[in-house]
Amino acid sequence: MPASAPHSSTTLSDRHFLWWRAVVCACATLLLTLPAAAQSGTSIRLRLADGFDFPVGKPDAEGFYKARGYWPNGHLGEDWNGNGGGDSDLRAPIYAMGRGVVIFSQNIGDGWGNCILVRHIFREADGKIAMVDSLYAHLHERKANLHDLVEKGQIVGTMGGNNGMYPVHLHFEVRKNLQIGMNRSSFARDSSNYYSPTAFINARRVLPSSMQKYAVPVNNFAPYGRALADTNSDGARASSVDIPSFRGGSDTSKDDPNQDDDFWSRLKAKMRAGQTTDATEEKR
């Protein structure tokens, strides 16, 4: 029996080693699978976008046209349709316009349906670091989840019509104001808060980038249908990048809470009647 003691001791030591190795591996796996925001709080570190492309028919919207353009105090984005007409573009791929992080991925029904919001950080021609949000709405399917990192041209969804509420198309917005989120009625409906998407993309097709990463805020706007003051979010700013504050349009007492609902009703009626408007800028 004494001769077997060393063997028992070795076996026990091996078991301890294997147990600790399993614990370490499990912890490492958990850390790797946690969403980036859960690891970093209210921001995610992200490389600068190296340019922007169109969200359909990448990179130049080949096979698609703008059925409705952007204009302040009216249509705050662009509606893109396939050249085939009707609902022939159902399930067509929708692409992220540039490198970014998904800050919203949800089906909220109403006039929006399935929506994806991607936040981008980039360097302007004057060297200033800036951020914008791109919105992809009325999707048939969402192909990106909250806090996913996406690259330019990566599929984030497929084209839809909000479950038959509209003829199939992509509603696409580019926002200057990072606090809009899904609560457009709380902000001025003009170019102080929005870019014309085509003009924005055409002016920034190729941008300088690097391996350096910047802190991008991901929790600085209110959940759908709520005010930022009602949430636990403090509207945190990225430590290395200033988020511009936007004047005007932040006083919700001046807004009609039913304004969005009226807009969607008018849009639905116009699209059903085939009343579309030309874009304010050419695609290229």
DOMIGU-417193 format. One record per residue (C-alpha): x, y, z; residue number from 0. Coordinates in Angstrom, 3 decimals, padded with zeros to 6 digits. Example, Ala and Ser with C-alpha at 12.3 -4.5 7.8 and 13.67 -1.06 7.14 Angstrom:
DOMIGU-417193
          x          y          z   marmar
    012.300   -004.500    007.800        0
    013.670   -001.060    007.140        1
end
This chain:
DOMIGU-417193
          x          y          z   marmar
    000.000    000.000    000.000        0
    002.733    002.550    000.778        1
    004.071    002.122   -002.741        2
    000.797    003.448   -004.110        3
    000.881    006.699   -002.102        4
    003.050    008.649   -004.602        5
    000.690    007.635   -007.389        6
   -002.330    008.959   -005.406        7
   -000.499    012.218   -004.654        8
    000.352    012.729   -008.309        9
   -003.220    012.056   -009.364       10
   -004.566    014.603   -006.871       11
   -002.088    017.223   -008.078       12
   -003.056    016.588   -011.676       13
   -006.702    016.989   -010.781       14
   -006.020    020.322   -009.100       15
   -004.114    021.527   -012.139       16
   -006.873    020.454   -014.539       17
   -009.520    022.096   -012.335       18
   -007.712    025.430   -012.213       19
   -007.028    025.295   -015.932       20
   -010.734    024.750   -016.574       21
   -011.618    027.716   -014.348       22
   -009.140    029.999   -016.131       23
   -010.390    028.908   -019.560       24
   -013.997    029.455   -018.541       25
   -013.241    032.970   -017.278       26
   -011.344    033.833   -020.455       27
   -014.190    032.549   -022.615       28
   -016.709    034.610   -020.626       29
   -014.675    037.778   -021.045       30
   -014.310    037.216   -024.775       31
   -018.014    036.631   -025.274       32
   -019.236    039.550   -023.202       33
   -020.566    042.443   -025.292       34
   -017.953    045.150   -025.715       35
   -020.128    047.686   -023.881       36
   -020.417    045.383   -020.863       37
   -016.633    045.408   -020.620       38
   -016.228    049.138   -021.094       39
   -019.336    050.695   -019.514       40
   -020.803    053.449   -021.651       41
   -018.260    053.527   -024.469       42
   -016.581    051.206   -026.953       43
   -013.152    051.774   -028.448       44
   -013.249    051.946   -032.218       45
   -010.955    052.726   -035.139       46
   -011.755    055.655   -037.413       47
   -013.871    054.967   -040.486       48
   -011.795    054.955   -043.673       49
   -014.649    056.327   -045.773       50
   -018.346    055.894   -046.493       51
   -020.324    054.091   -049.204       52
   -024.001    053.839   -050.065       53
   -026.078    051.381   -048.006       54
   -027.559    049.639   -051.064       55
   -025.928    048.248   -054.207       56
   -022.504    048.719   -052.639       57
   -020.481    050.717   -053.083       58
   -022.250    053.105   -055.477       59
   -025.953    052.167   -055.123       60
   -025.853    050.202   -058.365       61
   -029.330    048.930   -059.233       62
   -031.103    051.337   -056.868       63
   -032.533    054.855   -056.992       64
   -033.728    057.455   -054.522       65
   -037.515    057.541   -054.522       66
   -037.514    060.353   -051.976       67
   -034.708    062.689   -051.006       68
   -033.791    064.638   -047.903       69
   -035.187    068.054   -047.095       70
   -035.206    069.940   -043.764       71
   -038.501    070.121   -041.876       72
   -039.843    067.421   -044.140       73
   -038.236    064.119   -045.060       74
   -035.217    063.717   -042.786       75
   -033.521    060.988   -044.778       76
   -033.611    059.177   -048.095       77
   -035.836    056.369   -049.363       78
   -034.009    053.894   -051.589       79
   -035.766    051.519   -053.983       80
   -034.598    048.855   -056.406       81
   -034.749    049.604   -060.129       82
   -036.997    046.571   -060.601       83
   -039.960    048.427   -059.110       84
   -042.727    047.196   -056.838       85
   -041.517    044.939   -054.065       86
   -038.868    043.282   -056.235       87
   -036.210    044.544   -053.808       88
   -037.650    042.636   -050.822       89
   -034.819    041.091   -048.776       90
   -032.145    042.988   -050.734       91
   -029.009    043.353   -048.592       92
   -028.513    046.572   -046.621       93
   -024.928    047.507   -045.824       94
   -023.284    049.602   -043.120       95
   -022.170    052.815   -044.802       96
   -018.879    052.701   -042.901       97
   -016.960    051.204   -039.993       98
   -018.853    051.654   -036.745       99
   -020.595    050.121   -033.758      100
   -024.266    049.123   -033.563      101
   -025.940    051.265   -030.910      102
   -029.531    050.153   -031.567      103
   -031.026    046.963   -033.031      104
   -034.697    046.440   -032.386      105
   -038.147    046.019   -033.909      106
   -040.178    048.902   -032.470      107
   -043.180    048.621   -034.775      108
   -045.140    051.856   -035.338      109
   -043.774    053.647   -038.396      110
   -040.261    052.297   -037.942      111
   -040.361    048.498   -037.842      112
   -036.979    046.773   -037.670      113
   -034.259    049.397   -037.190      114
   -030.489    049.440   -036.953      115
   -028.480    052.440   -035.743      116
   -024.716    052.487   -036.313      117
   -022.381    055.064   -034.788      118
   -019.312    056.099   -036.785      119
   -016.225    058.055   -035.791      120
   -014.070    059.636   -038.493      121
   -011.589    062.397   -039.274      122
   -012.844    065.398   -041.238      123
   -010.757    067.078   -043.929      124
   -009.703    069.762   -041.417      125
   -008.339    067.088   -039.073      126
   -011.159    067.286   -036.557      127
   -012.527    064.028   -035.144      128
   -016.310    063.792   -035.568      129
   -019.096    061.261   -035.082      130
   -022.387    060.549   -036.839      131
   -025.172    058.000   -036.544      132
   -026.603    056.177   -039.563      133
   -030.152    054.797   -039.401      134
   -031.465    051.854   -041.469      135
   -035.237    051.491   -041.056      136
   -038.225    049.361   -042.182      137
   -035.936    046.324   -042.473      138
   -037.280    042.863   -043.237      139
   -034.558    041.362   -041.043      140
   -031.868    042.734   -038.758      141
   -028.486    041.108   -039.313      142
   -026.513    042.964   -036.629      143
   -026.919    042.953   -032.868      144
   -026.482    045.627   -030.241      145
   -022.815    046.620   -029.778      146
   -021.578    044.607   -032.753      147
   -018.585    046.156   -034.494      148
   -019.260    046.433   -038.218      149
   -017.154    047.291   -041.234      150
   -018.018    049.326   -044.328      151
   -020.068    047.175   -046.670      152
   -021.010    044.619   -044.006      153
   -024.628    043.445   -044.156      154
   -026.652    044.843   -041.252      155
   -030.120    043.928   -042.514      156
   -032.367    043.219   -045.470      157
   -034.802    045.564   -047.172      158
   -038.432    045.432   -046.113      159
   -041.603    047.471   -045.752      160
   -042.301    047.291   -042.007      161
   -044.319    044.080   -042.371      162
   -046.411    045.394   -045.249      163
   -047.093    048.839   -043.819      164
   -045.189    050.435   -046.726      165
   -044.036    049.388   -050.177      166
   -040.596    047.820   -049.750      167
   -037.786    050.380   -049.450      168
   -034.930    051.468   -047.199      169
   -035.354    054.601   -045.122      170
   -031.823    055.896   -044.497      171
   -030.748    058.794   -042.262      172
   -027.430    060.343   -041.199      173
   -027.561    062.280   -037.930      174
   -025.196    064.927   -036.577      175
   -026.883    064.892   -033.183      176
   -025.924    061.744   -031.299      177
   -028.768    062.065   -028.795      178
   -031.648    061.610   -031.247      179
   -031.768    057.831   -031.106      180
   -035.325    056.781   -031.969      181
   -036.998    059.900   -030.544      182
   -037.007    062.278   -033.511      183
   -039.937    064.380   -032.274      184
   -037.756    065.738   -029.441      185
   -035.343    067.458   -031.821      186
   -035.406    070.108   -034.512      187
   -036.138    068.588   -037.908      188
   -033.489    070.442   -039.833      189
   -029.847    070.472   -040.856      190
   -028.710    071.453   -037.371      191
   -029.356    067.812   -036.448      192
   -029.245    065.933   -039.770      193
   -027.076    065.566   -042.841      194
   -028.329    065.000   -046.345      195
   -027.137    061.363   -046.612      196
   -025.973    061.490   -050.231      197
   -024.150    064.796   -049.733      198
   -022.478    063.425   -046.594      199
   -021.313    060.231   -048.308      200
   -020.126    061.882   -051.509      201
   -017.989    064.338   -049.525      202
   -016.340    061.512   -047.535      203
   -015.870    058.514   -049.819      204
   -012.248    058.066   -048.727      205
   -010.923    059.188   -045.329      206
   -007.640    058.804   -043.454      207
   -007.606    056.092   -040.802      208
   -005.101    054.331   -038.559      209
   -004.824    051.554   -036.008      210
   -005.520    053.985   -033.163      211
   -008.809    053.478   -031.344      212
   -011.092    056.126   -029.870      213
   -013.742    055.868   -027.154      214
   -017.185    056.046   -028.767      215
   -020.216    056.571   -026.474      216
   -022.957    053.974   -026.905      217
   -025.541    054.799   -024.237      218
   -026.121    058.527   -024.619      219
   -029.660    058.638   -025.984      220
   -033.027    057.790   -024.457      221
   -034.878    054.517   -025.089      222
   -037.693    054.740   -027.601      223
   -040.620    056.757   -026.250      224
   -038.764    058.062   -023.182      225
   -036.796    061.177   -022.289      226
   -033.087    061.009   -021.524      227
   -033.769    062.508   -018.073      228
   -035.975    059.505   -017.246      229
   -033.190    056.982   -017.772      230
   -030.172    056.032   -015.694      231
   -027.869    057.166   -018.488      232
   -025.921    060.328   -017.784      233
   -025.349    060.998   -021.464      234
   -021.700    060.200   -020.920      235
   -019.160    061.695   -023.284      236
   -016.233    059.848   -024.717      237
   -013.090    060.601   -022.759      238
   -010.962    061.456   -025.787      239
   -013.568    062.931   -028.137      240
   -015.952    065.803   -027.499      241
   -019.564    065.261   -028.545      242
   -020.962    068.547   -029.874      243
   -023.969    069.942   -028.061      244
   -026.793    070.984   -030.361      245
   -028.882    074.020   -029.698      246
   -032.507    074.197   -030.670      247
   -035.009    071.418   -030.884      248
   -034.276    070.063   -027.415      249
   -037.323    071.667   -025.820      250
   -039.942    068.942   -026.091      251
   -042.678    071.288   -024.884      252
   -042.656    072.895   -028.354      253
   -043.153    069.618   -030.155      254
   -046.374    067.886   -031.033      255
   -046.115    064.346   -029.569      256
   -048.211    063.061   -032.458      257
   -046.012    064.689   -035.094      258
   -044.174    061.465   -035.933      259
   -047.417    059.520   -036.185      260
   -048.856    062.120   -038.581      261
   -045.701    062.019   -040.685      262
   -045.808    058.232   -041.056      263
   -049.508    058.344   -041.959      264
   -048.881    060.940   -044.681      265
   -045.882    058.992   -045.995      266
   -047.839    055.761   -046.185      267
   -050.670    057.449   -048.094      268
   -048.281    059.099   -050.560      269
   -046.329    055.925   -051.226      270
   -049.495    053.886   -051.751      271
   -050.617    056.502   -054.255      272
   -047.260    056.414   -056.010      273
   -046.473    060.019   -055.070      274
   -042.725    060.230   -054.719      275
   -040.343    063.126   -054.947      276
   -037.031    063.483   -056.667      277
   -033.870    063.560   -054.625      278
   -032.292    066.885   -053.751      279
   -028.868    065.704   -054.995      280
   -027.712    063.267   -057.628      281
   -026.490    059.854   -056.487      282
   -022.975    060.457   -057.762      283
end
